[in-house]
Amino acid sequence: MPEKKQLEWSMRSLRNIEAIRDYIAPDNPAASRAVLNEIRKAAMGLRDSPMIGHPGRRPGTRELVLNRYPYTLIYRLTAQRIGIVAVLHQSKKYD
């Protein structure tokens, strides 16, 4: 069985997560925790199935759309790691 790749979060992705928490938590702390847990769970799942996401809009990236919440993980793969580039709300436009 191949060794699992290391998961790394970019500063941008960490800021995205912080913004998600800051937006949801004041009105519903439990919902904020649930969303953040789902994001982490999806990211950890990439270690087992890194190709599960579809090719990204930017060259060299892949996108994993969360089923339960309106967020997408943008990530890059290398031989050793999975780099989470961003965590974006699906209503946000990006190129």
Backbone hydrogen bonds in HBPLUS format (Angstrom, degrees):
<---DONOR---> <-ACCEPTOR-->    atom                        ^
c    i                          cat <-CA-CA->   ^        H-A-AA   ^      H-
h    n   atom  resd res      DA  || num        DHA   H-A  angle D-A-AA Bond
n    s   type  num  typ     dist DA aas  dist angle  dist       angle   num
A0006-GLN N   A0080-GLN O   3.05 MM  74  6.38 162.5  2.08 153.1 147.9     1
A0082-ILE N   A0006-GLN O   2.72 MM  76  6.06 153.5  1.78 166.7 169.0     2
A0008-GLU N   A0082-ILE O   2.88 MM  74  6.16 165.2  1.90 164.3 163.5     3
A0084-ILE N   A0008-GLU O   2.72 MM  76  6.07 163.0  1.75 171.8 174.3     4
A0010-SER N   A0084-ILE O   2.99 MM  74  5.98 157.5  2.04 162.6 163.9     5
A0014-LEU N   A0010-SER O   3.05 MM   4  6.35 155.6  2.11 148.9 155.6     6
A0015-ARG N   A0011-MET O   2.92 MM   4  6.19 152.0  2.00 147.7 155.5     7
A0016-ASN N   A0012-ARG O   2.85 MM   4  6.15 151.7  1.93 148.9 157.5     8
A0017-ILE N   A0013-SER O   2.99 MM   4  6.27 157.5  2.04 146.7 151.6     9
A0018-GLU N   A0014-LEU O   2.98 MM   4  6.20 156.2  2.03 143.2 150.1    10
A0019-ALA N   A0015-ARG O   2.90 MM   4  6.12 154.5  1.97 148.0 154.7    11
A0020-ILE N   A0016-ASN O   2.94 MM   4  6.22 151.9  2.02 147.9 155.9    12
A0021-ARG N   A0017-ILE O   2.96 MM   4  6.22 167.5  1.98 153.3 156.0    13
A0022-ASP N   A0018-GLU O   2.86 MM   4  6.07 165.0  1.89 149.9 154.5    14
A0023-TYR N   A0019-ALA O   2.95 MM   4  6.05 139.7  2.12 140.5 150.3    15
A0024-ILE N   A0020-ILE O   3.04 MM   4  6.26 163.0  2.07 156.1 159.6    16
A0025-ALA N   A0021-ARG O   2.84 MM   4  5.53 161.7  1.88 154.5 160.7    17
A0027-ASP N   A0024-ILE O   3.22 MM   3  5.99 133.3  2.45 123.1 132.2    18
A0028-ASN N   A0024-ILE O   3.02 MM   4  5.99 156.9  2.08 152.0 157.7    19
A0032-SER N   A0028-ASN O   3.03 MM   4  6.33 155.8  2.09 154.6 162.2    20
A0033-ARG N   A0029-PRO O   3.02 MM   4  6.30 160.2  2.06 149.9 154.0    21
A0034-ALA N   A0030-ALA O   2.98 MM   4  6.23 156.5  2.04 145.8 152.6    22
A0035-VAL N   A0031-ALA O   2.92 MM   4  6.15 162.5  1.95 154.2 157.7    23
A0036-LEU N   A0032-SER O   3.01 MM   4  6.20 171.1  2.01 154.4 157.0    24
A0037-ASN N   A0033-ARG O   2.85 MM   4  5.96 155.6  1.91 148.0 155.2    25
A0038-GLU N   A0034-ALA O   2.99 MM   4  6.16 151.8  2.07 143.3 150.8    26
A0039-ILE N   A0035-VAL O   2.98 MM   4  6.28 152.9  2.05 150.5 157.9    27
A0040-ARG N   A0036-LEU O   3.00 MM   4  6.25 165.9  2.02 150.4 153.7    28
A0041-LYS N   A0037-ASN O   2.85 MM   4  5.99 160.0  1.89 147.7 153.9    29
A0042-ALA N   A0038-GLU O   2.93 MM   4  6.07 158.7  1.97 145.8 151.1    30
A0043-ALA N   A0039-ILE O   2.99 MM   4  6.22 160.6  2.03 150.2 155.6    31
A0044-MET N   A0040-ARG O   2.86 MM   4  6.11 161.7  1.89 153.4 158.3    32
A0045-GLY N   A0041-LYS O   2.94 MM   4  6.14 145.1  2.06 142.0 152.0    33
A0046-LEU N   A0043-ALA O   3.07 MM   3  5.30 139.9  2.24 101.2 112.4    34
A0047-ARG N   A0044-MET O   3.04 MM   3  5.56 149.5  2.14 110.3 118.7    35
A0048-ASP N   A0045-GLY O   3.08 MM   3  5.49 138.9  2.26 107.4 117.4    36
A0049-SER N   A0045-GLY O   3.07 MM   4  6.34 155.6  2.13 148.6 156.3    37
A0052-ILE N   A0049-SER O   3.14 MM   3  5.61 164.8  2.16 123.6 124.4    38
A0054-HIS N   A0063-GLU O   2.90 MM   9  5.37 137.3  2.09 158.2 147.9    39
A0063-GLU N   A0054-HIS O   2.78 MM   9  5.37 156.7  1.83 156.0 164.1    40
A0056-GLY N   A0061-THR O   2.74 MM   5  4.77 162.2  1.77 129.0 122.7    41
A0061-THR N   A0058-ARG O   3.16 MM   3  5.82 146.8  2.27 147.1 145.1    42
A0062-ARG N   A0075-TYR O   2.74 MM  13  5.34 148.9  1.84 155.8 164.8    43
A0075-TYR N   A0062-ARG O   2.91 MM  13  5.34 167.4  1.93 153.0 156.4    44
A0064-LEU N   A0073-LEU O   2.86 MM   9  5.05 161.4  1.90 147.2 153.6    45
A0073-LEU N   A0064-LEU O   2.86 MM   9  5.05 164.2  1.89 144.8 145.4    46
A0066-LEU N   A0071-TYR O   2.94 MM   5  5.69 171.7  1.94 166.3 167.8    47
A0071-TYR N   A0069-TYR O   2.87 MM   2  5.70 140.4  2.02 102.5  92.9    48
A0090-GLN N   A0070-PRO O   2.84 MM  20  5.39 160.9  1.87 137.9 139.4    49
A0072-THR N   A0088-LEU O   2.81 MM  16  5.32 150.1  1.90 150.0 160.2    50
A0088-LEU N   A0072-THR O   2.96 MM  16  5.32 158.1  2.01 155.9 155.7    51
A0074-ILE N   A0086-ALA O   2.87 MM  12  5.12 175.6  1.87 154.0 154.2    52
A0085-VAL N   A0074-ILE O   2.69 MM  11  5.39 145.8  1.81 141.8 152.4    53
A0086-ALA N   A0074-ILE O   3.29 MM  12  5.12 157.6  2.35 130.7 133.8    54
A0076-ARG N   A0083-GLY O   2.88 MM   7  5.11 150.5  1.97 138.2 147.7    55
A0083-GLY N   A0076-ARG O   2.84 MM   7  5.11 165.7  1.86 156.6 159.1    56
A0078-THR N   A0081-ARG O   2.96 MM   3  5.28 159.2  2.00 161.0 158.3    57
A0092-LYS N   A0089-HIS O   3.00 MM   3  5.60 161.3  2.04 119.5 125.4    58
